[in-house]
Amino acid sequence: MLFLRFFRITRFCLFLVVNCSHNSEEKEKKVRITFTAWCNSHLRKAGTQIENIEEDFRNGLKLMLLLEVISGERLPKPDKGKMRFHKIANVNKALDYISSKGVKLVSIGAEEIVDGNVKMTLGMIWTIILRFAIQDISVEETSAKEGLLLWCQRKTAPYRNVNVQNFHISWKDGLALCALIHRHRPDLIDYSKLRKDDPIGNLNTAFEVAEKYLDIPKMLDAEDIVNTPKPDEKAIMTYVSCFYHAFAGAEQAETAANRICKVLAVNQENERLMEEYEKLASELLEWIRRTIPWLENRVAEQTMRAMQQKLEDFRDYRRVHKPPRVQEKCQLEINFNTLQTKLRLSNRPAFMPSEGKMVSDIANAWKGLEQVEKGYEEWLLTEIRRLERLDHLAEKFKQKCSLHESWTTGKEHLLSQKDYETASLMEIRALMRKHEAFESDLAAHQDRVEQIAAIAQELNELDYHDAASVNTRCQGICDQWDNLGTLTQKRRDALERVEKLWETIDQLYLEFAKRAAPFNNWMDGAMEDLQDMFIVHSIEEIQSLITAHDQFKATLPEADKERIAVMGIQNEITKIAQTYGIKLVGVNPYTVLSPQDITNKWEAVKQLVPLRDQMLQEEVARQQANERLRRSFAAQANIIGPWIQTKMEEIGHVSVDITGSLEEQMNNLKQYEQNIINYKSNIDKLEGDHQLIQEALIFDNKHTNYTMEHIRVGWEQLLTTIARTINEVENQILTRDAKGISQEQLNEFRASFNHFDRRNGMMDPDDFRACLISMGYDLGEVEFARIMTLVDPNNTGVVTFQAFIDFMTRETAETDTAEQVMASFKILASDKPYITVEELRRELPPEQAEYCISRMTKYTGFDASPGALDYISFSSALYGESDL
């Protein structure tokens, strides 16, 4: 360590001895002022400055910042510590960067700078000025100092009293500086009014004008220059170099502005097309986004009327709302293909829509829409069937419940009576027989209770909207039924206990009760069946119901015999009573049924039979009408379906036909398109028949394999195919005209493509390689891989005919590049890494300037000034290298 310190002290002493003859204290002070002003002229771009040149650079931070500003490059990240070794490390990073630019730093070390050595610091700053402000000056094969001197001589040659021969005494009178300013900006100085005998006035005029209008800070003192026999050469060179950099690029500004205007005009048109695509894509995707949740909504309505309204809304969507969107989707694909063709012809990168708006994204969204749409229609029909079934079951449930509740009314009270406690022998026997008849009746009603429970369970399984009330009513019936069973058993037990005390009950009453009860139940069941609701969907089903009804009618004669027999028992009772003078008081003690009840119900059954006949015949007529609708729809669908397929094949043949010109192919395709459009009336008529079928709730059709969905999808594919094929031919015409390709060459390209096309308009990579070899290409693996990236940039594994034509007609004409535009902006920005709003408006036409201002991002470099704009990222974005 002692040796190292000794070496540094010795080197520093040698440096002082060598330079002491060249620098006086006064001269050093002037150089410090000039160098400080020069440093601040650059540091202020980064929003900072220095006050003391030997102190403010000691920690290396502002020194590294100065180098980054003047070079436009990033230096290694500085150390943030405040220790001496942190400062030395930062200064070494700056010195290493200077050395990397080919500058030899003789006797200048980081320790001297950190220690605040004035001479070493000034020497380092002078080295930086020489390297970054003077070395790059080149005039007529001379550079650095000689180049700067030659530039000054040439610019001031026409001016009187100016003779620049060096960088000291030639500048003492101030006329040379004023001449430089007047040569480039005659509006700033009236040179004719300057006098050679007023050097201080001339110098101050030049300093003030340069600082105010040219952004060159005052680095020199007029009195020091005039009063010094030989002004400091380094200070003069430093100050004059600022004029060179301020004026040298002015002559290139107009050329740069013209180039930028040309590039921006092309880009503005392309951006307009891109914005139009983005707008259409956004609207279509937004419509799909709004529509899909509507179609995904599977919340069923509670009534048939509401579900049928949903079906009507869906039909309106298919007929009214969707067809315009189909056209928009097709037009969007056409616009995208046209834009990509224009971008290729202007040597611009392919247009990449914003995320989620690619043609493939729209196609996927459309596919998702159609999948949801298909599921929605199936769900609607399923729900309508379900609601139809639910309505039928609910009505049936109510009917059976009403019958049962009507039958059970008063039964609990009747079973709870203790009338047998005070009854006579005859009355007890009557009560016993009556109870037996009730048990028979109770058993007969067990089936109805089970039917009610089964219907309630099915309503719950089908998610009936009023299942709660159904369950409540069913539970009440079941609870009441259990209670009836319990009460019945209790009453039987009581009657059996006293039965041995009483005489036999009148057998005729008992026989009437036993035969009347089942017959009455039969009539109840018959009335229930005759009033039962039904749902059928075919003639076969209704014929089955008619057959069952005919079988029922065949049993009526036997039932009438049973009625006569039951009524005969009552007649026998009446006859016995009349014969033996018995007074019949009240009703039959063993049943609540009277002969009049049997008669009334029998009349009701006879009246319901013809009504049932009428209902069945009306349903037969309805099913026959439905069959006619099925046959009508099938007849049209079986014609339209094959017609669509034939047209698709014909369009495919036209697209690969090489006979005739592209214009003739275009005319043929236009004619096909018109024929297809004219056929739309047949589709509309079929839609009308399909609507009648749906309104009639017809869910199947055995007469055709085509559904309306098949016809719709085929029709939409046909419209899309003819539009896409026309667009491909238009792009071929556009490519032919832009590239100067003859019709014969296009036919030759198509013939080669068709020869190897095995996938109907697309070639596999192997077929594409074989096609290129057949056309004379000598392909290696690397070259073929490069070509594949051009014709299949999305790596789909196929080569379309349009991509094949683009490859075969590709030219290598000279075009603008992003680097050229960056260089042009750099000239306008006076070599700064950013440009200001004022510079854009000064150098470019108003429209082009405002276009740049609205799209350039804010410059965020350390050397940014207020309002600085980033022209580098903007230039890259013009050519697709980043986002604009």
LUMKOLMI-358446 format. One record per residue (C-alpha): y, z, x; residue in three letters. Coordinates in steps of 0.02 Angstrom, whole numbers, padded with zeros to 5 digits, always signed. Layout:
YZXALA/...
//
This chain:
+00000+00000+00000MET/+00119+00038+00144LEU/+00082-00131+00219PHE/+00114-00218+00053LEU/+00281-00132+00031ARG/+00329-00174+00209PHE/+00284-00355+00180PHE/+00391-00364+00023ARG/+00541-00281+00108ILE/+00526-00399+00256THR/+00516-00553+00144ARG/+00668-00495+00045PHE/+00769-00466+00203CYS/+00725-00638+00267LEU/+00783-00712+00102PHE/+00951-00623+00117LEU/+00976-00684+00296VAL/+00937-00863+00251VAL/+01051-00869+00098ASN/+01194-00762+00152CYS/+01280-00910+00233SER/+01277-01007+00066HIS/+01330-00878-00059ASN/+01481-00770-00065SER/+01502-00629-00188GLU/+01632-00727-00285GLU/+01524-00882-00295LYS/+01376-00780-00352GLU/+01479-00710-00494LYS/+01526-00884-00556LYS/+01346-00943-00548VAL/+01292-00789-00646ARG/+01417-00831-00783ILE/+01358-01013-00792THR/+01173-00972-00790PHE/+01197-00834-00918THR/+01286-00955-01037ALA/+01151-01086-01009TRP/+01012-00962-01047CYS/+01102-00902-01203ASN/+01124-01082-01264SER/+00935-01088-01279HIS/+00896-00907-01323LEU/+01011-00911-01473ARG/+00890-01036-01550LYS/+00768-00892-01555ALA/+00899-00773-01625GLY/+00936-00675-01465THR/+01039-00678-01304GLN/+01065-00590-01138ILE/+01214-00493-01072GLU/+01162-00457-00892ASN/+01053-00591-00814ILE/+00973-00478-00682GLU/+00939-00336-00806GLU/+00886-00425-00966ASP/+00747-00525-00882PHE/+00670-00374-00794ARG/+00536-00338-00925ASN/+00488-00523-00933GLY/+00497-00534-01125LEU/+00658-00636-01140LYS/+00607-00738-00987LEU/+00446-00791-01076MET/+00544-00823-01236LEU/+00668-00934-01139LEU/+00525-01038-01067LEU/+00446-01059-01239GLU/+00611-01118-01314VAL/+00653-01247-01180ILE/+00474-01311-01162SER/+00420-01305-01343GLY/+00253-01230-01289GLU/+00170-01064-01317ARG/+00149-00944-01171LEU/+00013-00810-01163PRO/+00044-00659-01272LYS/+00158-00536-01179PRO/+00113-00355-01143ASP/+00207-00237-01258LYS/+00206-00085-01144GLY/+00361-00019-01053LYS/+00277+00030-00889MET/+00318-00061-00728ARG/+00148-00145-00720PHE/+00176-00212-00897HIS/+00341-00290-00844LYS/+00264-00365-00685ILE/+00123-00438-00789ALA/+00248-00521-00909ASN/+00354-00593-00767VAL/+00196-00658-00681ASN/+00147-00747-00843LYS/+00318-00833-00841ALA/+00306-00878-00655LEU/+00128-00942-00679ASP/+00188-01055-00818TYR/+00329-01124-00708ILE/+00203-01155-00568SER/+00088-01245-00693SER/+00229-01372-00718LYS/+00220-01423-00533GLY/+00360-01310-00470VAL/+00337-01217-00306LYS/+00416-01045-00315LEU/+00464-01007-00135VAL/+00491-00821-00099SER/+00511-00778-00284ILE/+00395-00640-00341GLY/+00377-00540-00501ALA/+00422-00376-00413GLU/+00595-00440-00362GLU/+00633-00495-00540ILE/+00573-00328-00611VAL/+00677-00236-00480ASP/+00834-00332-00538GLY/+00859-00434-00379ASN/+01011-00539-00421VAL/+00984-00677-00294LYS/+00799-00696-00336MET/+00839-00698-00523THR/+00974-00831-00501LEU/+00857-00932-00391GLY/+00722-00924-00523MET/+00844-00978-00661ILE/+00905-01123-00552TRP/+00723-01176-00528THR/+00700-01174-00717ILE/+00858-01276-00743ILE/+00803-01405-00615LEU/+00631-01420-00692ARG/+00670-01421-00877PHE/+00851-01483-00887ALA/+00875-01601-00738ILE/+00707-01658-00670GLN/+00663-01763-00823ASP/+00827-01859-00816ILE/+00788-02039-00770SER/+00916-02181-00754VAL/+00871-02349-00673GLU/+00721-02280-00579GLU/+00819-02132-00513THR/+00783-01956-00572SER/+00840-01777-00566ALA/+01006-01751-00477LYS/+01028-01934-00427GLU/+00985-01991-00602GLY/+01109-01871-00680LEU/+01245-01927-00559LEU/+01210-02111-00594LEU/+01217-02079-00781TRP/+01387-01994-00763CYS/+01453-02138-00656GLN/+01398-02270-00780ARG/+01469-02178-00931LYS/+01639-02141-00849THR/+01662-02306-00756ALA/+01782-02385-00883PRO/+01900-02235-00883TYR/+02058-02226-00778ARG/+02079-02085-00651ASN/+01892-02047-00656VAL/+01782-02073-00502ASN/+01623-01968-00507VAL/+01543-01957-00334GLN/+01469-01781-00334ASN/+01449-01622-00435PHE/+01594-01521-00367HIS/+01768-01592-00330ILE/+01745-01747-00442SER/+01754-01633-00594TRP/+01903-01523-00546LYS/+02034-01616-00649ASP/+01929-01611-00808GLY/+01950-01799-00843LEU/+01768-01837-00805ALA/+01709-01713-00937LEU/+01834-01780-01064CYS/+01779-01959-01024ALA/+01596-01914-01057LEU/+01642-01841-01226ILE/+01756-01986-01273HIS/+01625-02115-01222ARG/+01501-02047-01350HIS/+01616-01965-01478ARG/+01788-02050-01471PRO/+01834-01961-01631ASP/+01838-01792-01542LEU/+01963-01827-01399ILE/+02115-01941-01384ASP/+02088-01990-01202TYR/+02253-02085-01191SER/+02351-01923-01207LYS/+02264-01835-01061LEU/+02359-01812-00896ARG/+02282-01797-00724LYS/+02412-01667-00673ASP/+02350-01547-00810ASP/+02173-01506-00749PRO/+02164-01336-00834ILE/+02216-01411-01002GLY/+02091-01552-00980ASN/+01949-01434-00936LEU/+01986-01314-01079ASN/+01996-01462-01200THR/+01825-01521-01144ALA/+01752-01344-01153PHE/+01820-01311-01327GLU/+01767-01480-01400VAL/+01593-01466-01323ALA/+01568-01291-01392GLU/+01635-01329-01565LYS/+01564-01503-01599TYR/+01422-01531-01475LEU/+01341-01358-01480ASP/+01365-01341-01290ILE/+01421-01163-01247PRO/+01561-01131-01123LYS/+01479-01101-00955MET/+01626-01125-00834LEU/+01802-01056-00813ASP/+01940-01187-00798ALA/+02049-01085-00678GLU/+01900-01046-00564ASP/+01858-01232-00551ILE/+02039-01283-00516VAL/+02072-01142-00392ASN/+01908-01163-00297THR/+01915-01293-00158PRO/+01735-01342-00192LYS/+01665-01285-00359PRO/+01484-01227-00364ASP/+01371-01379-00375GLU/+01233-01289-00469LYS/+01352-01229-00604ALA/+01428-01402-00627ILE/+01256-01485-00633MET/+01194-01358-00759THR/+01342-01386-00873TYR/+01342-01578-00856VAL/+01154-01587-00891SER/+01191-01515-01063CYS/+01301-01667-01099PHE/+01161-01783-01045TYR/+01038-01703-01163HIS/+01166-01701-01304ALA/+01208-01888-01289PHE/+01055-01972-01212ALA/+00960-01984-01375GLY/+01102-02047-01485ALA/+01062-02230-01452GLU/+00884-02205-01512GLN/+00933-02119-01675ALA/+00963-02275-01779GLU/+00795-02351-01730THR/+00707-02188-01766ALA/+00794-02174-01935ALA/+00741-02351-01984ASN/+00561-02315-01938ARG/+00561-02155-02039ILE/+00637-02242-02191CYS/+00502-02374-02188LYS/+00363-02247-02175VAL/+00440-02136-02310LEU/+00459-02281-02432ALA/+00273-02318-02422VAL/+00230-02135-02436ASN/+00346-02107-02585GLN/+00258-02244-02684GLU/+00087-02175-02639ASN/+00143-02000-02687GLU/+00203-02063-02855ARG/+00030-02134-02888LEU/-00050-01974-02826MET/+00060-01868-02939GLU/+00018-01981-03086GLU/-00168-01959-03049TYR/-00148-01770-03030GLU/-00054-01762-03197LYS/-00185-01863-03292LEU/-00327-01767-03209ALA/-00245-01600-03249SER/-00218-01647-03432GLU/-00397-01709-03453LEU/-00472-01557-03365LEU/-00360-01442-03468GLU/-00421-01526-03628TRP/-00602-01505-03571ILE/-00565-01324-03522ARG/-00494-01289-03695ARG/-00632-01383-03787THR/-00784-01309-03700ILE/-00752-01128-03758PRO/-00734-01195-03936TRP/-00902-01285-03920LEU/-00981-01135-03833GLU/-00931-01020-03974ASN/-01095-00978-04058ARG/-01026-00846-04178VAL/-01105-00896-04343ALA/-01007-00889-04505GLU/-01073-00782-04645GLN/-01067-00913-04782THR/-01135-01088-04804MET/-00962-01152-04850ARG/-00887-01088-04686ALA/-01028-01164-04581MET/-01009-01331-04670GLN/-00823-01325-04627GLN/-00873-01299-04444LYS/-00982-01454-04457LEU/-00837-01552-04533GLU/-00723-01493-04390ASP/-00854-01552-04265PHE/-00862-01723-04348ARG/-00672-01737-04336ASP/-00685-01693-04152TYR/-00812-01831-04123ARG/-00719-01963-04224ARG/-00535-01921-04190VAL/-00510-01809-04038HIS/-00642-01863-03913LYS/-00626-02056-03912PRO/-00448-02054-03837PRO/-00510-01936-03701ARG/-00651-02056-03660VAL/-00521-02191-03632GLN/-00416-02072-03524GLU/-00567-02031-03416LYS/-00603-02216-03389CYS/-00419-02253-03350GLN/-00417-02108-03226LEU/-00562-02183-03129GLU/-00475-02353-03128ILE/-00311-02277-03063ASN/-00405-02182-02928PHE/-00492-02339-02864ASN/-00330-02438-02864THR/-00238-02301-02767LEU/-00376-02290-02637GLN/-00367-02479-02612THR/-00178-02471-02584LYS/-00197-02328-02461LEU/-00327-02425-02361ARG/-00216-02580-02356LEU/-00067-02476-02292SER/-00175-02387-02161ASN/-00154-02222-02249ARG/-00295-02095-02263PRO/-00395-02091-02422ALA/-00318-01991-02563PHE/-00399-01821-02584MET/-00349-01746-02750PRO/-00316-01561-02757SER/-00463-01445-02771GLU/-00561-01468-02931GLY/-00480-01636-02976LYS/-00594-01759-02887MET/-00668-01899-02991VAL/-00836-01814-02965SER/-00762-01649-03027ASP/-00699-01734-03184ILE/-00869-01818-03208ALA/-00956-01650-03189ASN/-00836-01568-03310ALA/-00864-01711-03434TRP/-01053-01693-03412LYS/-01038-01507-03447GLY/-00934-01546-03602LEU/-01065-01665-03669GLU/-01206-01542-03635GLN/-01113-01404-03728VAL/-01069-01529-03865GLU/-01251-01576-03893LYS/-01302-01394-03898GLY/-01161-01356-04020TYR/-01217-01486-04145GLU/-01398-01426-04136GLU/-01338-01248-04160TRP/-01233-01297-04311LEU/-01381-01380-04398LEU/-01495-01234-04355THR/-01368-01110-04425GLU/-01347-01210-04584ILE/-01536-01208-04609ARG/-01536-01021-04573ARG/-01395-00985-04696LEU/-01479-01093-04827GLU/-01638-00992-04804ARG/-01539-00829-04805LEU/-01448-00872-04966ASP/-01614-00914-05047HIS/-01696-00753-04988LEU/-01546-00647-05035ALA/-01543-00716-05211GLU/-01731-00692-05225LYS/-01714-00514-05161PHE/-01580-00474-05289LYS/-01683-00548-05430GLN/-01840-00450-05388LYS/-01741-00291-05358CYS/-01656-00308-05527SER/-01824-00334-05612LEU/-01900-00185-05523HIS/-01751-00072-05551GLU/-01750-00123-05733SER/-01934-00074-05744TRP/-01913+00093-05654THR/-01765+00148-05758THR/-01812+00312-05840GLY/-01984+00320-05762LYS/-01947+00472-05656GLU/-01879+00566-05804HIS/-02031+00516-05907LEU/-02153+00576-05775LEU/-02058+00739-05754SER/-02073+00789-05938GLN/-02187+00934-05986LYS/-02210+00880-06167ASP/-02396+00912-06155TYR/-02366+01099-06154GLU/-02319+01100-06338THR/-02412+00944-06396ALA/-02555+00939-06519SER/-02728+00878-06480LEU/-02688+00705-06540MET/-02525+00703-06445GLU/-02610+00761-06283ILE/-02740+00625-06297ARG/-02599+00503-06331ALA/-02504+00566-06180LEU/-02661+00545-06072MET/-02691+00368-06128ARG/-02508+00329-06108LYS/-02513+00396-05931HIS/-02665+00290-05888GLU/-02575+00138-05955ALA/-02425+00184-05847PHE/-02535+00198-05692GLU/-02605+00027-05729SER/-02428-00038-05746ASP/-02377+00053-05584LEU/-02518-00028-05487ALA/-02469-00197-05555ALA/-02292-00172-05488HIS/-02352-00124-05313GLN/-02356-00308-05263ASP/-02175-00331-05315ARG/-02120-00182-05210VAL/-02212-00254-05060GLU/-02128-00422-05090GLN/-01957-00338-05095ILE/-01993-00250-04929ALA/-02055-00412-04850ALA/-01900-00507-04906ILE/-01787-00369-04839ALA/-01877-00374-04671GLN/-01857-00563-04660GLU/-01672-00550-04702LEU/-01652-00427-04558ASN/-01747-00540-04439GLU/-01635-00686-04487LEU/-01480-00579-04456ASP/-01415-00581-04635TYR/-01231-00533-04637HIS/-01252-00405-04778ASP/-01414-00332-04708ALA/-01344-00156-04724ALA/-01333-00162-04914SER/-01503-00249-04922VAL/-01580-00111-04818ASN/-01497+00024-04922THR/-01558-00051-05084ARG/-01733-00081-05015CYS/-01744+00096-04948GLN/-01690+00166-05115GLY/-01825+00065-05204ILE/-01958+00121-05078CYS/-01905+00304-05090ASP/-01906+00293-05279GLN/-02077+00209-05274TRP/-02148+00349-05166ASP/-02073+00477-05285ASN/-02149+00385-05435LEU/-02319+00393-05350GLY/-02302+00580-05319THR/-02242+00616-05496LEU/-02380+00507-05570THR/-02515+00603-05477GLN/-02441+00770-05529LYS/-02434+00720-05713ARG/-02615+00655-05707ARG/-02674+00820-05635ASP/-02586+00914-05774ALA/-02656+00806-05913LEU/-02832+00815-05844GLU/-02825+01004-05848ARG/-02798+01005-06036VAL/-02893+00844-06079GLU/-03054+00941-06120LYS/-02961+01032-06257LEU/-02920+00879-06359TRP/-03007+00747-06464GLU/-03029+00566-06422THR/-02872+00466-06440ILE/-02863+00317-06554ASP/-02959+00179-06462GLN/-02864+00038-06541LEU/-02696+00099-06476TYR/-02774+00124-06306LEU/-02853-00048-06306GLU/-02688-00127-06358PHE/-02597-00037-06219ALA/-02726-00088-06088LYS/-02728-00271-06138ARG/-02541-00285-06173ALA/-02489-00215-06004ALA/-02575-00346-05892PRO/-02527-00484-06012PHE/-02348-00421-06006ASN/-02357-00418-05816ASN/-02424-00595-05819TRP/-02278-00650-05925MET/-02157-00559-05809ASP/-02234-00649-05661GLY/-02230-00816-05754ALA/-02045-00794-05796MET/-02010-00745-05619GLU/-02101-00899-05552ASP/-02018-01015-05678LEU/-01847-00951-05624GLN/-01891-00945-05438ASP/-01773-01046-05325MET/-01843-01175-05205PHE/-01789-01278-05053ILE/-01872-01443-05007VAL/-01831-01579-04882HIS/-01951-01718-04929SER/-02033-01802-05079ILE/-02201-01731-05025GLU/-02137-01553-05038GLU/-02064-01577-05212ILE/-02225-01662-05268GLN/-02318-01508-05210SER/-02208-01399-05321LEU/-02233-01516-05469ILE/-02422-01506-05446THR/-02415-01316-05444ALA/-02308-01317-05601HIS/-02430-01433-05689ASP/-02571-01314-05644GLN/-02470-01172-05720PHE/-02443-01267-05880LYS/-02630-01296-05891ALA/-02655-01107-05902THR/-02540-01088-06052LEU/-02676-01118-06185PRO/-02783-00977-06113GLU/-02630-00866-06105ALA/-02593-00904-06287ASP/-02770-00852-06332LYS/-02742-00687-06241GLU/-02579-00663-06335ARG/-02667-00693-06501ILE/-02802-00569-06451ALA/-02675-00436-06403VAL/-02578-00465-06563MET/-02746-00457-06657GLY/-02772-00278-06597ILE/-02604-00231-06669GLN/-02648-00320-06829ASN/-02811-00222-06834GLU/-02714-00058-06817ILE/-02601-00108-06958THR/-02751-00160-07064LYS/-02840+00008-07032ILE/-02681+00103-07074ALA/-02659+00005-07234GLN/-02843+00024-07277THR/-02851+00212-07251TYR/-02672+00248-07299GLY/-02619+00304-07127ILE/-02432+00312-07101LYS/-02385+00240-06935LEU/-02237+00334-06865VAL/-02152+00285-06701GLY/-02226+00171-06571VAL/-02393+00157-06485ASN/-02411+00322-06391PRO/-02499+00239-06245TYR/-02372+00103-06201THR/-02189+00063-06212VAL/-02231-00116-06258LEU/-02215-00171-06436SER/-02286-00326-06519PRO/-02108-00389-06532GLN/-02088-00372-06343ASP/-02243-00480-06317ILE/-02180-00608-06442THR/-02005-00615-06365ASN/-02070-00636-06189LYS/-02192-00770-06243TRP/-02050-00867-06324GLU/-01947-00846-06165ALA/-02091-00916-06060VAL/-02107-01068-06173LYS/-01919-01102-06159GLN/-01921-01088-05969LEU/-02060-01218-05947VAL/-01957-01374-05995PRO/-01808-01307-05895LEU/-01922-01296-05743ARG/-01980-01474-05777ASP/-01799-01535-05779GLN/-01756-01445-05614MET/-01906-01522-05527LEU/-01865-01698-05587GLN/-01683-01680-05529GLU/-01747-01629-05357GLU/-01862-01782-05355VAL/-01712-01894-05386ALA/-01613-01808-05247ARG/-01755-01829-05121GLN/-01772-02013-05168GLN/-01585-02037-05134ALA/-01605-01951-04966ASN/-01747-02069-04922GLU/-01634-02219-04959ARG/-01502-02145-04841LEU/-01633-02126-04704ARG/-01690-02307-04722ARG/-01510-02373-04723SER/-01464-02279-04565PHE/-01625-02331-04477ALA/-01599-02516-04519ALA/-01427-02515-04434GLN/-01476-02404-04287ALA/-01626-02513-04245ASN/-01506-02660-04225ILE/-01360-02575-04136ILE/-01467-02481-04007GLY/-01549-02638-03933PRO/-01382-02732-03941TRP/-01299-02600-03830ILE/-01442-02609-03704GLN/-01432-02800-03700THR/-01245-02795-03666LYS/-01269-02669-03524MET/-01393-02788-03442GLU/-01279-02939-03466GLU/-01132-02848-03385ILE/-01246-02804-03238GLY/-01290-02988-03216HIS/-01106-03042-03223VAL/-01056-02912-03091SER/-01177-02983-02962VAL/-01152-03167-03005ASP/-01080-03264-02856ILE/-01047-03426-02949THR/-00865-03461-02985GLY/-00707-03375-02923SER/-00660-03192-02946LEU/-00534-03245-03077GLU/-00673-03332-03176GLU/-00780-03176-03162GLN/-00631-03075-03223MET/-00608-03191-03373ASN/-00794-03178-03416ASN/-00786-02988-03406LEU/-00628-02984-03514LYS/-00718-03091-03643GLN/-00866-02971-03639TYR/-00746-02825-03662GLU/-00664-02907-03813GLN/-00834-02943-03891ASN/-00883-02762-03866ILE/-00721-02700-03944ILE/-00748-02815-04093ASN/-00920-02737-04119TYR/-00840-02565-04148LYS/-00840-02590-04336SER/-01030-02582-04338ASN/-01024-02414-04247ILE/-00897-02349-04373ASP/-01006-02403-04519LYS/-01155-02314-04441LEU/-01046-02158-04418GLU/-01008-02164-04603GLY/-01192-02170-04650ASP/-01227-02030-04526HIS/-01094-01923-04611GLN/-01177-01952-04781LEU/-01344-01899-04705ILE/-01271-01739-04636GLN/-01181-01700-04798GLU/-01348-01721-04888ALA/-01424-01596-04762LEU/-01553-01723-04700ILE/-01620-01664-04533PHE/-01752-01792-04485ASP/-01784-01980-04500ASN/-01956-02051-04468LYS/-01896-02232-04486HIS/-01805-02242-04318THR/-01808-02168-04143ASN/-01619-02185-04127TYR/-01506-02039-04170THR/-01318-02048-04190MET/-01304-01955-04025GLU/-01404-02093-03938HIS/-01290-02227-04012ILE/-01131-02130-03964ARG/-01186-02101-03784VAL/-01241-02283-03765GLY/-01076-02346-03837TRP/-00972-02234-03722GLU/-01075-02289-03570GLN/-01051-02472-03620LEU/-00861-02453-03632LEU/-00855-02360-03465THR/-00966-02488-03378THR/-00864-02641-03432ILE/-00700-02554-03383ALA/-00769-02499-03213ARG/-00839-02675-03179THR/-00670-02756-03220ILE/-00585-02631-03103ASN/-00706-02675-02961GLU/-00666-02861-02979VAL/-00478-02821-02983GLU/-00496-02722-02821ASN/-00591-02868-02743GLN/-00448-02985-02790ILE/-00323-02859-02719LEU/-00424-02846-02557THR/-00443-03035-02545ARG/-00257-03065-02566ASP/-00205-02925-02449ALA/-00326-02970-02310LYS/-00317-03160-02327GLY/-00502-03179-02367ILE/-00556-03344-02444SER/-00662-03361-02599GLN/-00803-03437-02495GLU/-00804-03284-02381GLN/-00811-03166-02529LEU/-00954-03268-02603ASN/-01043-03259-02436GLU/-01019-03070-02431PHE/-01083-03053-02609ARG/-01234-03164-02574ALA/-01280-03057-02424SER/-01257-02897-02525PHE/-01359-02963-02672ASN/-01501-03016-02557HIS/-01524-02838-02495PHE/-01472-02748-02655ASP/-01624-02662-02729ARG/-01533-02525-02826ARG/-01424-02624-02946ASN/-01256-02627-02855GLY/-01297-02509-02709MET/-01390-02522-02543MET/-01487-02389-02449ASP/-01437-02363-02265PRO/-01592-02459-02207ASP/-01550-02608-02318ASP/-01369-02601-02260PHE/-01424-02605-02077ARG/-01537-02755-02114ALA/-01392-02842-02202CYS/-01275-02817-02053LEU/-01408-02879-01931ILE/-01434-03034-02039SER/-01246-03068-02026MET/-01250-03061-01836GLY/-01208-02880-01796TYR/-01289-02802-01643ASP/-01304-02620-01696LEU/-01350-02468-01594GLY/-01380-02297-01670GLU/-01207-02232-01624VAL/-01115-02387-01687GLU/-01214-02389-01850PHE/-01177-02205-01877ALA/-00991-02240-01853ARG/-00998-02383-01979ILE/-01088-02272-02104MET/-00947-02144-02095THR/-00828-02284-02148LEU/-00929-02356-02293VAL/-01003-02190-02352ASP/-00874-02054-02310PRO/-00945-01934-02440ASN/-01122-01950-02369ASN/-01197-02002-02536THR/-01337-02102-02453GLY/-01289-02269-02532VAL/-01166-02411-02494VAL/-01075-02486-02644THR/-01019-02666-02652PHE/-00835-02615-02645GLN/-00865-02513-02486ALA/-00961-02662-02412PHE/-00816-02781-02451ILE/-00688-02658-02377ASP/-00789-02646-02216PHE/-00810-02834-02199MET/-00624-02867-02228THR/-00556-02723-02123ARG/-00418-02774-02003GLU/-00346-02692-01850THR/-00164-02735-01879ALA/-00037-02626-01792GLU/+00028-02490-01904THR/+00133-02336-01892ASP/+00051-02175-01833THR/+00090-01992-01857ALA/+00133-01975-01671GLU/+00264-02114-01684GLN/+00346-02030-01833VAL/+00348-01862-01741MET/+00430-01945-01590ALA/+00562-02022-01704SER/+00601-01854-01784PHE/+00610-01773-01612LYS/+00744-01899-01561ILE/+00846-01859-01717LEU/+00825-01673-01681ALA/+00888-01687-01501SER/+00716-01642-01431ASP/+00706-01481-01532LYS/+00538-01435-01609PRO/+00627-01426-01776TYR/+00765-01518-01869ILE/+00907-01457-01978THR/+00966-01512-02150VAL/+01131-01572-02077GLU/+01042-01683-01949GLU/+00934-01762-02084LEU/+01082-01800-02196ARG/+01182-01868-02049ARG/+01045-01984-01982GLU/+00951-02042-02139LEU/+01006-02125-02302PRO/+01037-01999-02442PRO/+00876-02035-02540GLU/+00763-02026-02385GLN/+00853-01871-02319ALA/+00833-01776-02484GLU/+00650-01829-02492TYR/+00619-01750-02320CYS/+00719-01592-02361ILE/+00621-01563-02521SER/+00452-01580-02435ARG/+00474-01510-02260MET/+00419-01330-02238THR/+00522-01198-02153LYS/+00502-01194-01965TYR/+00430-01025-01914THR/+00435-01036-01723GLY/+00512-00900-01617PHE/+00658-01018-01577ASP/+00697-01057-01759ALA/+00878-01062-01814SER/+00937-01034-01994PRO/+00882-01180-02105GLY/+00764-01252-01974ALA/+00632-01372-02046LEU/+00460-01414-01974ASP/+00452-01604-01950TYR/+00287-01597-01853ILE/+00180-01535-01999SER/+00276-01652-02115PHE/+00233-01803-02005SER/+00050-01753-01999SER/+00046-01734-02188ALA/+00113-01911-02211LEU/-00049-01976-02135TYR/-00166-01854-02218GLY/-00190-01742-02065GLU/-00130-01590-02162SER/-00068-01545-02337ASP/+00103-01609-02383LEU/
//
